[in-house]
Amino acid sequence: MASSGFNLKIKINDANKILKDHGLNQDGRVMQYLTTTADRLMNPFVPRQNGVLRRLKTYPSTTKIKYISPYAHYQYKGLKAKGASRPKGIKRKISNEKLNYHTAGTGPEWDKLMMQQKGKELIQDVQNYVNKGG
């Protein structure tokens, strides 16, 4: 009896193409959604006196938020700058003296504060976006 055989050929896309097709690559729509959602959830944790620090930011890539006020670095580190005055063009150095934050719930490393308190919400929000075809 003759055997009836068949050939099967399976083609699988490489991982980078699969990630890109689903918006999961670094510049993809899911990463953009993750960044904007993290920004929204992080905002209440950013120190606020007059709101400038929260407003002055750029998005140099789909996965980065850069706070651009002159004092952003000190606020993020939670440490005062050394010396009140400095020659033009010379950057101040960070001291070991801690900053006092006046707005409840805000503080240094606000991205980490957000992840501690809202990380599950961020993950669930992004998962919902993906589930809806995002």
C-alpha positions as a LaTeX table, in Angstrom:
\begin{tabular}{lrrr}
\hline
Residue & $x$ (\AA) & $y$ (\AA) & $z$ (\AA) \\
\hline
Met1 & 0.00 & 0.00 & 0.00 \\
Ala2 & 1.38 & 3.42 & $-0.91$ \\
Ser3 & 1.70 & 5.91 & 1.87 \\
Ser4 & 0.12 & 9.27 & 1.38 \\
Gly5 & 2.53 & 11.80 & 2.77 \\
Phe6 & 2.59 & 15.52 & 2.76 \\
Asn7 & 5.12 & 18.22 & 3.38 \\
Leu8 & 4.49 & 20.89 & 5.92 \\
Lys9 & 6.39 & 24.13 & 5.92 \\
Ile10 & 6.00 & 26.56 & 8.80 \\
Lys11 & 7.29 & 30.10 & 8.60 \\
Ile12 & 7.67 & 32.02 & 11.83 \\
Asn13 & 8.53 & 35.69 & 11.89 \\
Asp14 & 11.51 & 36.74 & 13.94 \\
Ala15 & 10.91 & 38.15 & 17.41 \\
Asn16 & 11.57 & 41.78 & 16.40 \\
Lys17 & 8.90 & 41.63 & 13.69 \\
Ile18 & 6.40 & 40.07 & 16.08 \\
Leu19 & 7.08 & 42.76 & 18.67 \\
Lys20 & 6.77 & 45.52 & 16.05 \\
Asp21 & 3.55 & 44.09 & 14.61 \\
His22 & 2.00 & 44.19 & 18.08 \\
Gly23 & 3.31 & 47.65 & 18.99 \\
Leu24 & 5.65 & 46.24 & 21.61 \\
Asn25 & 8.92 & 47.44 & 20.10 \\
Gln26 & 10.69 & 50.44 & 21.65 \\
Asp27 & 8.94 & 52.95 & 19.38 \\
Gly28 & 5.65 & 51.08 & 19.26 \\
Arg29 & 2.20 & 52.25 & 20.24 \\
Val30 & 2.15 & 50.14 & 23.42 \\
Met31 & 5.42 & 51.68 & 24.61 \\
Gln32 & 4.05 & 55.15 & 23.84 \\
Tyr33 & 0.93 & 54.33 & 25.82 \\
Leu34 & 3.04 & 53.00 & 28.71 \\
Thr35 & 5.09 & 56.22 & 28.80 \\
Thr36 & 2.09 & 58.56 & 28.70 \\
Thr37 & 0.26 & 56.50 & 31.31 \\
Ala38 & 3.32 & 56.44 & 33.58 \\
Asp39 & 3.63 & 60.21 & 33.12 \\
Arg40 & 0.01 & 60.72 & 34.14 \\
Leu41 & 0.30 & 58.45 & 37.19 \\
Met42 & 3.67 & 59.93 & 38.19 \\
Asn43 & 2.55 & 63.56 & 38.07 \\
Pro44 & 1.02 & 63.66 & 41.59 \\
Phe45 & 4.33 & 62.42 & 43.04 \\
Val46 & 6.42 & 65.17 & 41.41 \\
Pro47 & 7.20 & 67.94 & 43.92 \\
Arg48 & 4.97 & 70.94 & 43.40 \\
Gln49 & 5.42 & 74.44 & 44.65 \\
Asn50 & 4.19 & 76.43 & 41.67 \\
Gly51 & 3.79 & 73.56 & 39.18 \\
Val52 & 6.76 & 74.47 & 36.97 \\
Leu53 & 8.63 & 71.22 & 37.58 \\
Arg54 & 5.57 & 69.17 & 36.59 \\
Arg55 & 5.02 & 71.20 & 33.41 \\
Leu56 & 8.59 & 71.61 & 32.14 \\
Lys57 & 9.35 & 68.26 & 30.60 \\
Thr58 & 10.11 & 66.77 & 27.22 \\
Tyr59 & 9.78 & 63.35 & 25.69 \\
Pro60 & 13.13 & 62.65 & 23.98 \\
Ser61 & 11.92 & 59.18 & 22.96 \\
Thr62 & 8.84 & 57.04 & 23.32 \\
Thr63 & 10.26 & 55.54 & 26.50 \\
Lys64 & 11.70 & 58.62 & 28.23 \\
Ile65 & 10.42 & 61.62 & 30.12 \\
Lys66 & 12.95 & 64.36 & 30.82 \\
Tyr67 & 12.27 & 67.07 & 33.39 \\
Ile68 & 14.03 & 70.20 & 32.17 \\
Ser69 & 13.66 & 72.84 & 34.87 \\
Pro70 & 17.05 & 74.04 & 36.20 \\
Tyr71 & 16.42 & 72.43 & 39.58 \\
Ala72 & 14.84 & 69.16 & 38.39 \\
His73 & 17.94 & 67.08 & 39.12 \\
Tyr74 & 18.17 & 68.33 & 42.70 \\
Gln75 & 14.47 & 67.75 & 43.28 \\
Tyr76 & 14.72 & 64.23 & 41.86 \\
Lys77 & 17.73 & 63.38 & 44.02 \\
Gly78 & 16.15 & 65.05 & 47.06 \\
Leu79 & 19.32 & 66.94 & 47.87 \\
Lys80 & 20.06 & 70.66 & 47.93 \\
Ala81 & 22.59 & 72.24 & 45.61 \\
Lys82 & 25.88 & 73.34 & 47.13 \\
Gly83 & 26.24 & 77.10 & 47.41 \\
Ala84 & 23.62 & 79.73 & 46.68 \\
Ser85 & 25.50 & 81.43 & 43.87 \\
Arg86 & 27.85 & 80.26 & 41.18 \\
Pro87 & 29.73 & 81.79 & 38.27 \\
Lys88 & 27.81 & 81.80 & 34.98 \\
Gly89 & 28.26 & 78.55 & 33.08 \\
Ile90 & 29.36 & 76.56 & 36.12 \\
Lys91 & 26.94 & 73.91 & 37.30 \\
Arg92 & 26.22 & 73.58 & 40.97 \\
Lys93 & 27.05 & 70.36 & 42.73 \\
Ile94 & 24.73 & 68.35 & 44.89 \\
Ser95 & 25.19 & 68.63 & 48.65 \\
Asn96 & 24.36 & 66.00 & 51.24 \\
Glu97 & 21.64 & 68.23 & 52.71 \\
Lys98 & 18.17 & 66.79 & 52.14 \\
Leu99 & 15.37 & 68.84 & 50.64 \\
Asn100 & 12.09 & 69.34 & 52.45 \\
Tyr101 & 9.08 & 68.63 & 50.27 \\
His102 & 6.04 & 70.71 & 51.11 \\
Thr103 & 3.38 & 68.94 & 49.06 \\
Ala104 & 2.15 & 65.77 & 50.76 \\
Gly105 & 2.90 & 62.57 & 48.83 \\
Thr106 & 5.69 & 64.08 & 46.74 \\
Gly107 & 9.38 & 63.43 & 47.08 \\
Pro108 & 12.61 & 62.36 & 45.45 \\
Glu109 & 12.70 & 59.65 & 42.80 \\
Trp110 & 9.04 & 60.18 & 42.04 \\
Asp111 & 9.10 & 57.46 & 39.38 \\
Lys112 & 9.89 & 54.92 & 42.09 \\
Leu113 & 7.26 & 56.42 & 44.42 \\
Met114 & 4.69 & 56.04 & 41.65 \\
Met115 & 5.70 & 52.43 & 40.99 \\
Gln116 & 5.43 & 51.58 & 44.69 \\
Gln117 & 1.97 & 53.05 & 44.99 \\
Lys118 & 0.52 & 52.85 & 41.47 \\
Gly119 & 2.63 & 50.18 & 39.74 \\
Lys120 & $-0.16$ & 47.60 & 39.68 \\
Glu121 & $-2.53$ & 50.20 & 38.23 \\
Leu122 & 0.01 & 51.06 & 35.53 \\
Ile123 & 0.48 & 47.41 & 34.59 \\
Gln124 & $-3.27$ & 46.76 & 34.53 \\
Asp125 & $-3.94$ & 49.89 & 32.46 \\
Val126 & $-1.36$ & 48.89 & 29.85 \\
Gln127 & $-2.64$ & 45.29 & 29.85 \\
Asn128 & $-6.18$ & 46.56 & 29.23 \\
Tyr129 & $-4.86$ & 48.69 & 26.35 \\
Val130 & $-3.19$ & 45.64 & 24.81 \\
Asn131 & $-6.28$ & 43.47 & 25.35 \\
Lys132 & $-8.43$ & 46.02 & 23.51 \\
Gly133 & $-6.10$ & 45.78 & 20.52 \\
Gly134 & $-3.94$ & 48.79 & 21.40 \\
\hline
\end{tabular}
